[in-house]
Amino acid sequence: MSEHHPEHDFAQTAQSEVDAIMQKYDRESAFRTLTGYRGIILSTVLILFSVLQLYSTWRIIPSTHMRPIHLGIVIMLAYVLYPARRKSRKDRLPWYDLALALTALCVYLYQVVFFNDLARQVGLQEYQVWIGLAGILLLLEACRRVVGLPIVIIALCFVAIGLFGQNMPGFLSNRGYTVKQLVKHLFYTQEGIFGTPVGASSTFIFLFILFGSFLEKTGVGEFFIDLSNAVCGHKRGGPAKVAVITSAFEGTVSGSSVANTVGSGSFTIPMMKRLGYKPEFAAAVEAAASTGGQIMPPVMGAAAFLMAESVGVPYSVVVKAAIIPALLYFVGIYIITDLEARKQGLVGMDRNKMPKLKKVLLERGFLMLPLIAIITILGLGFTPAMAALIGIVTAIAGSYLRTVAELLCVLVRGRKAYKMIGNGEGVPQETSFGRALLTAVKKTQGLHGKDYLKALEGGARSIIGVALACGTAGIIAGMITKTGIGLKMGAGLSSLAGGNLLLLLFFTMVASILLGMGVPTTANYLITSTIMAPIVYKALTTSMPAIYGALSAINEGYAILPAHLFTFYFGIIADITPPVALAAMAGAAIAKSDPLKTGIESSKLAIAAFLVPYIFVLSPQMLMLNAQWYEVAQIVITALIGMFGIGMGVERYWRSKLNIFQVLLALAGGLLLIYPGTLTDAVGILLVGVVVLWQALQMKAAPKTE
């Protein structure tokens, strides 16, 4: 359905360059492209996998069966689609990868076929140990190919802790386990590989990914870009603001910081450079905004669903909690880009070349209906799976809305409607009503047969990385529960921090950033939440028993949620934090800028992501947990003013360049305003007000220039 829009022509990176950047910086995009009968067979398998997943939502398959089936097919597809080395040829399938694919499928289906026998057994036979061991190793190798080495190394480290626990030093020590014990725990129970993450992946996460695939086919990506251009393309520093708004929109359905950066950045980065932004700044704006898309509700790179499952709260609570921090993040980037444009004297793009807001909304505003439907359904208390299914149906039905409207127009206005739906050149008066109706039918706009198949295929391909990350994270979680190392790690980190909460949070921030480097969003959340979130939760409940005790009294998940969001945020901004900073590097590749400088600029733009998590764990009212509406309103208003103060301080500019005292006042005032509290708000407004007034007086006293 996607149409070509001429307003995109004036600044766009070549598609071949975009594809090359995606393959370089996004591991999941570096898949094989098979042709001939191999390609047909592969496409058929992918489509049938999506159909099986849809079938399982109507005819419930037990989790003991569905999880191994889901993961077995995913691992099989991983070996078929992804070569052992990223530089290997992508146009052929070696025999050994096909053998590994079929072996993986058989190993995982073994649990389904012989489920009853396994349930009656007390222990494992020798051959069953080898089958389980093969399943674990095949999963880890598939994960290495698709997701990357970091999560595999972490999983292997935890397995080593379990195997050699008796010889481990300090808090890593445990009684140690045999290979047979670990294989049984990790492969033959739902405490390891087939735990909650894979359960979520095999149900509603897949449905939401499939929803995103269908939504993409409707042309919603171009709609977001055109809508953002219509709203603010003509404003000061327009392309940068377009990047911020577009990325916020795309983040609602995108599950990758890199994909978001490259997708919208291929349009926005060249436009920013053309307007006068420095290449490093242009790339940094797109990278920071695109990374923020992963913390933007309602999807949050699929982490929102996993978070709801892990924490034990309704999905709507997670979405509501993430709104204000995400809003502050994007407002912070918007303010800094505006101040940079003001400082550089940049203007907006030619308004006459921008799409018209009214026209964009009238012609393609219906593309927003699926997102509205999902939010509405979730708000009414339905399950995420039901919301995703309704979203898919709405995306399909909505794609035909324009054609239905044109047909109704013909039925109501007859021949006069012909010019409206035709090529605009007019037709002879003798044109019949039937001819006009036939023209409208021939011009049908909406998803076609090939679009359905491509959407099903794309959804199946997109779940591969998520499912492999979920399975590998299950190994980590299984080893933590088996060895009890989680509590010991928390005690060790707390001891290192000397019992100081802020210092412990700082250590956790650093660890989360390190754990999140080079790891996709879903895997990122699974790693940081499994390893670090319990440490933060214990520290918070110990240091602030009154606040977190009140939350626990309502729902224990309310008390756990801030810790999960804290570690998730810092894991996510690893995508723009040097030295790895994959999203920043992808943006730098488009902008032809220095990657390290781009990463530093991105980190500066994302200042809110470094500050806000500290605020909401110390004051959970920001997450709208156990807070009154007037408290939320005060938090939002004062925090937005606070982001303005921080933006002035970071850019060292408002009406003119700020001196060091003005910078310090602006930063202090901004921080106080972001931290919830009447006294801090009053002092913060005073400090920011002093800077604004000081600048106004300076401008008034400055000599007028002709």
C-alpha positions as CSV (number, residue, x, y, z in Angstrom):
1,M,0.0,0.0,0.0
2,S,2.9,2.3,0.6
3,E,2.8,5.3,-1.8
4,H,5.6,7.5,-3.1
5,H,5.5,11.0,-1.8
6,P,7.5,13.7,-3.7
7,E,8.2,15.6,-0.5
8,H,10.7,12.9,0.4
9,D,12.8,13.4,-2.7
10,F,14.8,16.4,-1.6
11,A,16.8,14.7,1.1
12,Q,17.1,11.0,1.4
13,T,19.9,8.5,1.8
14,A,20.2,5.9,-1.0
15,Q,18.4,2.7,-0.1
16,S,21.4,0.6,-0.9
17,E,23.4,2.6,1.7
18,V,20.6,2.2,4.2
19,D,20.6,-1.6,3.8
20,A,24.4,-1.7,4.1
21,I,24.3,0.3,7.4
22,M,21.5,-1.9,8.8
23,Q,23.5,-5.1,8.0
24,K,26.6,-3.6,9.7
25,Y,25.1,-2.3,12.9
26,D,22.0,-4.4,13.3
27,R,22.8,-8.1,13.5
28,E,19.2,-9.1,12.9
29,S,19.3,-7.5,9.5
30,A,22.3,-9.5,8.3
31,F,20.2,-12.5,7.2
32,R,20.5,-14.7,4.1
33,T,18.5,-13.9,1.0
34,L,17.8,-17.2,-0.7
35,T,16.4,-17.5,-4.2
36,G,14.8,-20.1,-6.3
37,Y,13.1,-23.1,-4.7
38,R,15.1,-22.6,-1.5
39,G,13.7,-19.1,-1.1
40,I,10.1,-20.3,-1.8
41,I,10.5,-23.0,0.8
42,L,11.9,-20.6,3.4
43,S,9.1,-18.0,2.8
44,T,6.5,-20.8,3.1
45,V,8.0,-22.0,6.4
46,L,8.0,-18.4,7.8
47,I,4.4,-17.8,6.7
48,L,3.2,-21.1,8.2
49,F,5.0,-20.3,11.4
50,S,3.0,-17.1,11.7
51,V,-0.2,-19.0,10.9
52,L,0.6,-21.5,13.6
53,Q,1.1,-18.7,16.1
54,L,-2.2,-17.1,15.1
55,Y,-3.9,-20.5,15.4
56,S,-2.5,-21.0,18.9
57,T,-4.3,-17.9,20.1
58,W,-7.7,-19.3,19.1
59,R,-7.1,-23.0,20.0
60,I,-4.9,-22.7,23.1
61,I,-1.9,-25.0,23.0
62,P,-0.5,-25.9,26.5
63,S,2.5,-23.9,27.4
64,T,4.4,-27.1,28.0
65,H,4.0,-27.8,24.3
66,M,3.9,-24.4,22.7
67,R,7.1,-23.1,24.2
68,P,9.3,-25.9,22.9
69,I,7.5,-25.7,19.5
70,H,8.0,-22.0,19.3
71,L,11.6,-22.0,20.3
72,G,12.5,-25.1,18.2
73,I,11.1,-23.5,15.0
74,V,12.9,-20.2,15.8
75,I,16.2,-21.9,16.3
76,M,15.7,-23.9,13.1
77,L,15.0,-20.6,11.2
78,A,18.0,-18.9,12.8
79,Y,20.4,-21.6,11.4
80,V,18.7,-21.3,7.9
81,L,18.7,-17.5,7.8
82,Y,21.9,-16.5,9.6
83,P,25.4,-17.7,8.6
84,A,28.0,-18.5,11.3
85,R,30.1,-15.5,10.2
86,R,28.5,-12.1,9.3
87,K,30.8,-11.7,6.3
88,S,29.8,-15.1,4.8
89,R,27.9,-15.2,1.6
90,K,24.2,-14.5,2.1
91,D,23.0,-16.2,-1.1
92,R,23.5,-19.9,-0.2
93,L,22.7,-22.3,2.5
94,P,25.5,-24.7,3.5
95,W,24.6,-28.3,4.2
96,Y,25.9,-28.1,7.8
97,D,23.6,-25.2,8.7
98,L,20.6,-27.1,7.3
99,A,21.7,-30.1,9.4
100,L,22.0,-28.0,12.5
101,A,18.5,-26.5,11.7
102,L,16.8,-29.9,11.4
103,T,18.7,-31.2,14.5
104,A,17.5,-28.2,16.6
105,L,13.9,-28.7,15.5
106,C,14.0,-32.4,16.4
107,V,15.7,-31.8,19.8
108,Y,13.1,-29.3,20.8
109,L,10.1,-31.3,19.5
110,Y,11.4,-34.2,21.6
111,Q,9.9,-32.6,24.6
112,V,6.5,-32.3,22.9
113,V,6.4,-35.8,21.5
114,F,7.6,-37.5,24.7
115,F,6.0,-35.1,27.1
116,N,4.0,-37.8,29.0
117,D,7.0,-40.1,29.4
118,L,9.2,-37.2,30.7
119,A,6.5,-36.2,33.2
120,R,6.4,-39.7,34.6
121,Q,10.2,-40.1,34.9
122,V,12.0,-39.4,38.2
123,G,15.4,-38.8,36.7
124,L,17.0,-38.4,33.2
125,Q,18.4,-41.2,31.0
126,E,21.9,-40.7,29.7
127,Y,20.7,-40.0,26.1
128,Q,18.2,-37.5,27.5
129,V,21.1,-35.5,29.1
130,W,22.8,-35.4,25.7
131,I,19.6,-34.3,24.0
132,G,19.2,-31.5,26.6
133,L,22.8,-30.5,26.3
134,A,22.5,-30.3,22.5
135,G,19.4,-28.1,22.9
136,I,21.2,-25.7,25.2
137,L,24.3,-25.5,22.9
138,L,22.2,-25.1,19.7
139,L,20.3,-22.2,21.4
140,L,23.5,-20.4,22.5
141,E,25.1,-20.7,19.0
142,A,21.9,-19.5,17.3
143,C,21.7,-16.6,19.8
144,R,25.3,-15.7,19.0
145,R,24.6,-15.5,15.3
146,V,21.4,-13.4,15.6
147,V,21.6,-11.4,18.8
148,G,25.3,-11.2,19.5
149,L,28.1,-12.5,21.7
150,P,27.5,-10.4,24.9
151,I,24.4,-12.2,26.1
152,V,25.9,-15.6,25.3
153,I,29.0,-14.8,27.3
154,I,26.9,-13.7,30.2
155,A,24.9,-16.9,30.1
156,L,28.0,-19.1,29.9
157,C,29.5,-17.3,32.9
158,F,26.5,-18.1,35.0
159,V,26.5,-21.7,33.8
160,A,30.2,-21.8,34.8
161,I,29.3,-20.4,38.3
162,G,26.9,-23.3,38.7
163,L,29.3,-26.0,37.4
164,F,32.3,-24.8,39.4
165,G,30.6,-23.2,42.4
166,Q,32.7,-25.0,44.9
167,N,35.9,-23.4,43.5
168,M,34.4,-19.9,43.0
169,P,35.7,-17.1,45.2
170,G,33.6,-14.8,47.5
171,F,29.9,-14.3,46.8
172,L,30.2,-16.4,43.6
173,S,30.7,-19.6,45.6
174,N,27.9,-22.3,45.8
175,R,27.8,-26.0,46.4
176,G,28.2,-26.7,42.7
177,Y,26.1,-28.8,40.3
178,T,26.7,-31.6,37.9
179,V,26.0,-31.3,34.1
180,K,23.0,-33.6,34.5
181,Q,21.5,-31.5,37.3
182,L,21.9,-28.3,35.3
183,V,20.6,-29.8,32.0
184,K,17.5,-31.0,33.8
185,H,16.9,-27.6,35.4
186,L,17.5,-25.6,32.3
187,F,16.0,-27.8,29.6
188,Y,13.4,-30.1,31.1
189,T,11.6,-27.6,33.4
190,Q,10.0,-24.2,33.0
191,E,12.5,-22.7,35.4
192,G,15.2,-22.3,32.7
193,I,15.0,-21.9,28.9
194,F,11.2,-22.4,28.8
195,G,10.5,-19.9,31.5
196,T,8.4,-16.7,31.5
197,P,10.3,-14.8,28.8
198,V,9.8,-17.6,26.2
199,G,6.2,-17.9,27.4
200,A,5.7,-14.2,26.6
201,S,7.5,-14.5,23.3
202,S,5.4,-17.4,22.1
203,T,2.1,-15.6,22.8
204,F,1.5,-11.8,22.9
205,I,5.0,-10.6,21.9
206,F,4.8,-12.5,18.7
207,L,1.3,-11.0,18.0
208,F,2.6,-7.4,18.6
209,I,5.6,-8.0,16.3
210,L,3.1,-9.3,13.7
211,F,1.0,-6.3,14.3
212,G,4.0,-4.1,13.6
213,S,4.7,-6.0,10.4
214,F,1.2,-5.4,9.1
215,L,1.3,-1.8,10.2
216,E,4.5,-1.3,8.3
217,K,2.8,-2.6,5.1
218,T,0.2,0.1,5.4
219,G,2.8,2.8,4.9
220,V,2.6,4.2,8.5
221,G,6.4,5.0,8.5
222,E,6.1,7.5,5.7
223,F,2.9,8.9,7.3
224,F,4.8,9.6,10.5
225,I,7.5,11.4,8.6
226,D,5.0,13.5,6.6
227,L,3.0,14.2,9.8
228,S,6.1,15.4,11.6
229,N,7.2,17.6,8.6
230,A,3.7,19.1,8.4
231,V,3.8,19.9,12.2
232,C,7.3,21.3,12.6
233,G,9.3,21.0,9.5
234,H,9.0,24.8,8.8
235,K,9.9,25.7,12.4
236,R,13.4,26.8,13.6
237,G,15.7,23.8,13.2
238,G,12.8,21.9,11.6
239,P,14.5,18.7,10.5
240,A,15.8,18.0,14.0
241,K,12.4,18.4,15.5
242,V,11.0,16.2,12.8
243,A,13.5,13.5,13.8
244,V,12.4,13.8,17.5
245,I,8.7,13.5,16.7
246,T,9.1,10.8,14.1
247,S,11.2,8.7,16.3
248,A,8.7,9.1,19.1
249,F,6.0,7.8,16.8
250,E,8.0,5.0,15.3
251,G,9.2,3.9,18.7
252,T,5.6,2.9,19.5
253,V,5.9,0.0,17.1
254,S,9.7,-0.4,16.5
255,G,11.7,-2.8,18.5
256,S,15.2,-1.7,17.6
257,S,17.1,1.5,18.3
258,V,19.3,0.9,15.2
259,A,16.4,0.1,12.9
260,N,14.6,3.3,14.1
261,T,17.8,5.4,13.6
262,V,18.4,4.1,10.1
263,G,14.7,4.1,9.1
264,S,13.8,7.7,9.9
265,G,17.5,8.9,9.8
266,S,17.8,8.2,6.1
267,F,15.4,11.2,5.7
268,T,16.0,13.4,8.7
269,I,19.9,13.4,8.9
270,P,20.5,14.6,5.3
271,M,17.8,17.3,5.9
272,M,19.5,18.5,9.1
273,K,22.9,18.7,7.5
274,R,21.4,20.6,4.5
275,L,19.9,23.1,6.9
276,G,23.2,23.8,8.7
277,Y,23.4,21.4,11.6
278,K,26.9,19.9,12.1
279,P,27.1,16.2,11.0
280,E,27.8,15.0,14.5
281,F,24.9,16.9,16.0
282,A,22.5,15.8,13.2
283,A,23.4,12.1,13.7
284,A,23.2,12.5,17.5
285,V,19.7,13.9,17.4
286,E,18.4,11.0,15.3
287,A,20.3,8.4,17.4
288,A,19.1,9.8,20.7
289,A,15.5,10.2,19.6
290,S,15.4,6.8,18.0
291,T,16.9,5.2,21.2
292,G,14.2,7.0,23.2
293,G,11.6,5.2,21.0
294,Q,12.4,2.0,23.0
295,I,11.2,3.6,26.2
296,M,8.1,5.1,24.6
297,P,4.8,3.3,25.5
298,P,2.9,1.3,24.5
299,V,5.3,-1.3,23.1
300,M,8.8,-0.3,24.4
301,G,10.6,-2.8,22.1
302,A,8.4,-5.6,23.5
303,A,9.9,-4.9,27.0
304,A,6.6,-3.6,28.3
305,F,5.0,-7.0,27.9
306,L,7.9,-8.8,29.5
307,M,8.0,-6.3,32.3
308,A,4.3,-6.8,33.1
309,E,4.8,-10.6,33.2
310,S,8.0,-10.4,35.3
311,V,6.8,-7.8,37.8
312,G,3.2,-9.2,38.1
313,V,1.2,-6.0,37.3
314,P,-1.3,-5.3,34.6
315,Y,0.2,-4.2,31.3
316,S,-1.7,-0.9,31.6
317,V,0.2,-0.1,34.8
318,V,3.6,-0.5,33.0
319,V,2.4,1.8,30.1
320,K,1.1,4.4,32.5
321,A,4.3,4.4,34.6
322,A,6.5,4.9,31.5
323,I,4.6,7.9,30.1
324,I,6.1,10.8,32.1
325,P,9.8,9.6,31.9
326,A,9.4,9.1,28.1
327,L,7.8,12.5,27.7
328,L,10.6,14.2,29.7
329,Y,13.2,12.3,27.5
330,F,11.7,13.6,24.2
331,V,11.0,17.1,25.5
332,G,14.6,17.3,26.7
333,I,15.9,16.4,23.2
334,Y,13.4,18.8,21.6
335,I,14.5,21.7,23.8
336,I,18.2,21.1,23.2
337,T,17.7,20.9,19.4
338,D,15.7,24.1,19.5
339,L,18.4,25.9,21.6
340,E,21.1,24.6,19.2
341,A,19.1,26.0,16.2
342,R,18.7,29.3,18.0
343,K,22.4,29.5,18.8
344,Q,23.4,28.6,15.2
345,G,20.8,31.0,13.7
346,L,19.2,28.1,11.8
347,V,15.8,28.5,10.2
348,G,13.1,26.0,9.2
349,M,12.6,24.4,5.8
350,D,10.6,26.0,3.1
351,R,7.0,25.8,4.2
352,N,5.8,25.5,0.6
353,K,7.8,22.3,0.2
354,M,6.4,20.7,3.4
355,P,3.3,18.5,3.3
356,K,0.1,20.2,4.5
357,L,-1.2,19.0,7.9
358,K,-4.8,18.9,6.9
359,K,-4.1,17.0,3.7
360,V,-1.9,14.5,5.5
361,L,-4.5,13.8,8.1
362,L,-7.4,13.6,5.6
363,E,-5.6,11.3,3.2
364,R,-3.7,9.1,5.6
365,G,-4.9,9.9,9.2
366,F,-6.7,6.6,9.2
367,L,-3.3,4.8,9.5
368,M,-3.3,5.9,13.2
369,L,-6.5,3.8,13.8
370,P,-4.7,0.6,14.7
371,L,-2.6,2.4,17.4
372,I,-5.7,4.1,18.8
373,A,-7.5,0.7,18.8
374,I,-4.7,-1.0,20.7
375,I,-4.5,1.8,23.4
376,T,-8.3,1.8,23.7
377,I,-8.6,-2.0,24.0
378,L,-5.8,-2.1,26.6
379,G,-7.4,0.8,28.5
380,L,-10.6,-1.2,28.7
381,G,-8.8,-4.0,30.5
382,F,-8.5,-6.6,27.7
383,T,-5.4,-8.8,27.4
384,P,-2.4,-7.7,25.3
385,A,-3.0,-10.7,23.1
386,M,-6.5,-9.5,22.3
387,A,-5.3,-6.0,21.8
388,A,-2.7,-7.1,19.3
389,L,-5.2,-9.2,17.4
390,I,-7.6,-6.3,17.2
391,G,-4.8,-4.1,16.1
392,I,-3.9,-6.5,13.3
393,V,-7.6,-6.6,12.1
394,T,-7.8,-2.8,12.4
395,A,-4.6,-2.3,10.4
396,I,-6.0,-4.6,7.6
397,A,-9.5,-3.1,7.6
398,G,-8.1,0.5,7.9
399,S,-5.9,0.1,4.8
400,Y,-9.1,-0.1,2.7
401,L,-10.8,2.9,4.4
402,R,-9.9,5.4,1.7
403,T,-11.3,3.1,-1.0
404,V,-14.5,2.6,0.9
405,A,-14.8,6.4,1.2
406,E,-14.3,6.9,-2.5
407,L,-16.9,4.2,-3.3
408,L,-19.4,5.9,-1.0
409,C,-18.6,9.2,-2.7
410,V,-19.4,7.7,-6.1
411,L,-22.7,6.2,-4.8
412,V,-23.7,9.5,-3.3
413,R,-22.5,12.0,-6.0
414,G,-22.5,9.8,-9.1
415,R,-20.6,11.0,-12.2
416,K,-19.5,14.2,-10.4
417,A,-17.3,12.1,-8.2
418,Y,-15.3,10.7,-11.1
419,K,-12.9,13.7,-11.2
420,M,-12.3,13.3,-7.4
421,I,-11.2,9.7,-7.7
422,G,-9.6,9.9,-11.1
423,N,-6.4,11.4,-12.2
424,G,-7.7,14.9,-11.7
425,E,-7.8,15.8,-15.5
426,G,-11.5,15.6,-15.8
427,V,-13.7,13.3,-17.9
428,P,-16.4,13.8,-20.5
429,Q,-19.9,14.5,-19.1
430,E,-21.3,11.4,-20.8
431,T,-19.2,9.1,-18.5
432,S,-21.6,6.6,-17.0
433,F,-22.2,6.0,-13.3
434,G,-21.1,2.4,-13.8
435,R,-17.8,3.6,-15.4
436,A,-17.2,5.9,-12.4
437,L,-17.9,3.1,-10.0
438,L,-15.6,0.7,-11.9
439,T,-12.8,3.3,-11.8
440,A,-13.1,3.5,-8.0
441,V,-12.9,-0.2,-7.7
442,K,-9.9,-0.5,-10.0
443,K,-8.1,2.2,-7.9
444,T,-8.6,0.1,-4.7
445,Q,-6.0,1.1,-2.1
446,G,-5.2,-1.3,0.7
447,L,-3.2,-4.4,1.5
448,H,-3.0,-6.8,-1.4
449,G,-2.4,-10.5,-1.4
450,K,1.4,-10.1,-1.5
451,D,1.3,-7.7,1.4
452,Y,-0.4,-10.2,3.6
453,L,2.2,-12.9,2.8
454,K,5.1,-10.4,3.3
455,A,3.6,-9.2,6.6
456,L,3.3,-12.8,7.9
457,E,6.8,-13.6,6.6
458,G,8.2,-10.4,8.2
459,G,6.6,-11.1,11.6
460,A,8.1,-14.6,11.7
461,R,11.5,-13.3,10.8
462,S,11.3,-10.5,13.4
463,I,10.5,-12.8,16.3
464,I,13.7,-14.8,15.8
465,G,16.0,-12.4,17.7
466,V,13.5,-11.8,20.5
467,A,12.8,-15.5,21.1
468,L,16.5,-16.4,21.1
469,A,17.2,-13.6,23.6
470,C,14.3,-14.8,25.7
471,G,15.6,-18.4,25.7
472,T,19.1,-17.4,26.6
473,A,17.9,-15.1,29.3
474,G,16.0,-18.1,30.7
475,I,19.4,-19.8,31.1
476,I,20.7,-16.7,33.1
477,A,17.5,-16.6,35.2
478,G,17.6,-20.4,35.8
479,M,21.2,-20.3,37.0
480,I,20.5,-17.4,39.3
481,T,17.6,-19.3,41.0
482,K,19.5,-22.5,41.1
483,T,22.7,-21.1,42.7
484,G,21.1,-18.3,44.7
485,I,23.8,-16.0,43.4
486,G,21.3,-13.1,42.9
487,L,21.1,-12.3,46.7
488,K,24.8,-12.7,47.1
489,M,25.5,-10.2,44.2
490,G,23.1,-7.7,45.8
491,A,24.9,-8.1,49.2
492,G,28.3,-7.7,47.5
493,L,27.3,-4.6,45.6
494,S,25.7,-3.1,48.6
495,S,28.8,-3.7,50.6
496,L,30.9,-2.1,47.9
497,A,28.7,1.0,48.1
498,G,29.0,1.1,51.9
499,G,25.3,1.0,52.3
500,N,24.9,4.3,50.4
501,L,21.8,4.1,48.2
502,L,22.9,6.7,45.7
503,L,26.2,5.1,45.3
504,L,24.6,1.7,44.8
505,L,22.3,3.2,42.2
506,F,25.3,4.6,40.4
507,F,27.1,1.2,40.4
508,T,23.9,-0.3,39.1
509,M,23.7,2.3,36.3
510,V,27.3,1.6,35.2
511,A,26.6,-2.2,35.3
512,S,23.4,-1.8,33.3
513,I,25.1,0.3,30.6
514,L,27.9,-2.3,30.3
515,L,25.4,-5.2,30.2
516,G,23.3,-3.4,27.6
517,M,26.1,-2.5,25.1
518,G,25.6,-4.1,21.7
519,V,22.4,-5.9,22.8
520,P,19.0,-5.5,21.2
521,T,16.1,-4.0,23.3
522,T,14.4,-7.2,24.4
523,A,17.6,-9.0,25.3
524,N,18.7,-5.8,27.0
525,Y,15.7,-5.8,29.3
526,L,16.0,-9.5,30.1
527,I,19.6,-9.2,31.1
528,T,19.4,-6.0,33.2
529,S,16.2,-7.0,34.9
530,T,17.3,-10.5,35.7
531,I,20.7,-9.5,37.1
532,M,20.5,-6.0,38.4
533,A,16.8,-5.2,39.1
534,P,16.6,-7.4,42.2
535,I,19.6,-5.6,43.7
536,V,18.0,-2.2,43.2
537,Y,14.6,-3.4,44.6
538,K,16.2,-4.7,47.8
539,A,18.2,-1.5,48.3
540,L,15.1,0.7,47.8
541,T,12.9,-1.3,50.2
542,T,15.7,-1.3,52.8
543,S,16.5,2.5,52.4
544,M,12.9,3.8,51.9
545,P,10.6,1.3,53.8
546,A,7.7,3.8,54.1
547,I,7.4,4.7,50.4
548,Y,8.0,1.2,49.1
549,G,6.0,-0.5,51.9
550,A,3.0,1.6,50.9
551,L,3.4,0.4,47.3
552,S,3.8,-3.2,48.4
553,A,0.6,-2.9,50.3
554,I,-1.3,-2.1,47.1
555,N,0.6,-4.6,44.9
556,E,4.1,-6.0,45.3
557,G,4.6,-5.4,41.6
558,Y,4.1,-1.7,42.2
559,A,7.2,-1.7,44.4
560,I,9.3,-3.8,42.0
561,L,8.4,-1.8,38.9
562,P,10.7,1.2,39.5
563,A,13.7,-1.0,39.9
564,H,12.9,-2.8,36.6
565,L,12.5,0.6,34.8
566,F,15.7,1.9,36.3
567,T,17.9,-0.9,35.0
568,F,16.0,-1.0,31.7
569,Y,16.5,2.7,31.0
570,F,20.3,2.5,31.5
571,G,20.5,-0.7,29.5
572,I,18.8,1.1,26.6
573,I,20.9,4.2,26.6
574,A,24.0,2.0,26.1
575,D,22.9,2.3,22.4
576,I,24.1,5.9,22.4
577,T,26.8,5.7,25.1
578,P,30.4,5.4,23.9
579,P,32.4,3.3,23.2
580,V,29.9,0.8,21.6
581,A,26.9,3.1,21.0
582,L,25.4,1.1,18.0
583,A,22.6,3.6,17.3
584,A,25.0,6.6,17.3
585,M,27.4,4.7,15.0
586,A,24.5,3.9,12.6
587,G,23.6,7.6,12.6
588,A,27.2,8.6,12.1
589,A,27.4,6.3,9.1
590,I,24.5,8.1,7.5
591,A,25.8,11.6,8.4
592,K,29.5,10.7,7.5
593,S,30.5,12.0,11.0
594,D,32.9,10.9,13.6
595,P,31.3,8.0,15.6
596,L,32.9,8.9,18.9
597,K,31.9,12.6,18.7
598,T,28.4,11.5,17.6
599,G,28.2,9.2,20.7
600,I,29.2,12.0,23.0
601,E,26.7,14.4,21.4
602,S,24.0,11.7,21.7
603,S,24.7,11.2,25.5
604,K,24.5,15.0,26.0
605,L,21.1,15.1,24.2
606,A,19.8,12.2,26.2
607,I,20.6,13.9,29.5
608,A,17.1,13.2,30.7
609,A,17.7,9.4,30.5
610,F,20.6,9.8,32.8
611,L,18.7,11.9,35.4
612,V,15.1,10.8,35.4
613,P,15.6,7.2,36.5
614,Y,17.2,8.4,39.7
615,I,14.3,10.7,40.3
616,F,11.5,8.1,39.8
617,V,13.1,5.4,42.0
618,L,13.5,8.0,44.8
619,S,10.0,9.4,44.2
620,P,7.7,6.8,42.5
621,Q,4.9,9.4,42.1
622,M,6.6,10.2,38.8
623,L,5.5,6.8,37.6
624,M,1.9,7.5,38.7
625,L,2.1,4.8,41.3
626,N,-0.1,5.5,44.2
627,A,-0.3,9.2,43.2
628,Q,-3.3,11.6,42.9
629,W,-4.1,13.4,39.7
630,Y,-3.1,16.8,41.0
631,E,0.2,15.4,42.1
632,V,0.8,14.0,38.6
633,A,-0.2,17.3,37.1
634,Q,2.3,19.2,39.3
635,I,5.0,16.7,38.5
636,V,4.5,17.0,34.7
637,I,4.3,20.8,34.6
638,T,7.3,21.4,36.9
639,A,9.4,18.6,35.3
640,L,8.8,20.1,31.8
641,I,10.0,23.5,33.1
642,G,12.9,21.7,34.7
643,M,13.9,20.1,31.4
644,F,14.0,23.7,29.9
645,G,16.4,24.7,32.7
646,I,18.6,21.7,32.1
647,G,18.5,22.3,28.3
648,M,19.7,25.9,28.8
649,G,22.5,24.6,31.1
650,V,23.6,21.9,28.7
651,E,23.6,24.1,25.6
652,R,24.9,27.1,27.6
653,Y,22.4,29.3,25.6
654,W,19.0,31.0,25.9
655,R,18.7,34.5,24.4
656,S,22.5,34.7,24.3
657,K,25.4,32.6,25.6
658,L,25.2,31.7,29.3
659,N,28.1,32.5,31.7
660,I,29.2,29.9,34.2
661,F,27.0,31.2,37.0
662,Q,23.9,31.1,34.8
663,V,24.8,27.6,33.7
664,L,25.0,26.4,37.3
665,L,21.8,28.2,38.3
666,A,19.9,26.7,35.2
667,L,21.2,23.1,35.9
668,A,20.4,23.3,39.6
669,G,17.0,24.8,39.0
670,G,16.2,22.2,36.4
671,L,17.2,19.3,38.6
672,L,15.1,20.6,41.6
673,L,12.1,21.0,39.3
674,I,12.4,17.5,38.0
675,Y,12.6,16.1,41.5
676,P,8.9,15.9,42.8
677,G,8.2,18.1,45.9
678,T,6.6,21.5,46.6
679,L,9.8,23.0,48.2
680,T,12.1,21.8,45.4
681,D,9.7,23.0,42.8
682,A,9.5,26.5,44.4
683,V,13.3,26.8,44.6
684,G,13.7,25.4,41.1
685,I,11.3,27.9,39.5
686,L,13.1,30.7,41.3
687,L,16.5,29.7,40.0
688,V,15.4,29.1,36.4
689,G,13.4,32.4,36.6
690,V,16.6,34.2,37.7
691,V,18.4,32.9,34.6
692,V,15.6,33.9,32.2
693,L,15.3,37.4,33.8
694,W,19.1,37.8,33.8
695,Q,19.3,36.9,30.1
696,A,16.4,39.3,29.3
697,L,18.2,42.2,31.1
698,Q,21.5,41.3,29.3
699,M,19.7,41.5,25.9
700,K,18.1,44.8,26.8
701,A,21.4,46.3,27.8
702,A,23.2,44.9,24.8
703,P,24.0,47.6,22.1
704,K,21.6,47.5,19.1
705,T,23.2,46.4,15.8
706,E,22.1,47.9,12.5
